[in-house]
């Protein structure tokens, strides 16, 4: 139909090679064709191949799917194991953190309890301290007030003068009566100790109180007071009089002291009383001529007491310089040397002159002027004994020169030797 329509029905292409011919569609049914079984076998084979390929593909796909499912299950199993391990680690960490948190909370609780205990103890201690302060305040208010410093005691007693205690009790102190009181002041250079003693019926201390420096008095032991009085120089104040009392050991030590090598000034009062008591007396009583009666005797004793000691009387504030002492020692030694020289010279002059020739003694001017005329005669002149006048004069002059004493001077070594061998003695002048 189509060939007819386009004018191809009578078209013959036999003369054209097969490969160049136009294809002709076979419109027969498959069973009409004699080769249907070939087609059937072909499509059977194709179907079998397709089914085999489909089965192989299905089995391959099923294997892959199973492998993937196993892989996924293994991964899931590993994930579950990992999550399990992580859960265990997390639980252990949480347990550890919980334990640490509980330990911290416990420590905080203990710290809070400790702080509370400390605060409570502090409150109790503060309350106790306040109670003690209140008790002490009440005790202080009930206690007797006393001087804080020596200057307060001096103003309170209105001390008119200070003198040495002496070798016996002062009359005013010896005539004390029951109820009288006196003060003993001790010092060590840093602090002053003021002790008040009330006299009893038999003139023994009835009550001994100590000014503790805070303005109040408190009891003091008599044993300690007796030991201090027997060993330490101190000041005794009674009414308007004051005495410097020196124990026997102190006076014995001051009576025999070697000359100090250092220093150019000697302070006799300080050497006798001690530096601390000297400063205390000077700082509190050195006004209105109250220390005029504190004179000191200072002596320099020679070795073995071979000479009369050199002595000086000095006021409380006066000093003795080393040059003054050295000058006195030098004058004494020089005077002894001068006296020895004068005695030797006098003895030499009193000795008889040497004997001369009788003719020269009887007529000393027979040779035109005696010795001068004889000297003018020269060496050729010979006396009766066969010697010239010059030969006789020279040995006599040498002998006279040997016998004549020399006048000595005191040297620095003599002065130093005398100072090292001697000692000084300091005592109070009553």
Order of alpha helices (4+ residues) and beta strands (2+ residues): alpha-alpha-alpha-beta-alpha-beta-beta-beta-beta-alpha-beta-beta-alpha-beta-beta-alpha-alpha-beta-beta-beta-alpha-alpha-alpha-alpha-alpha-beta
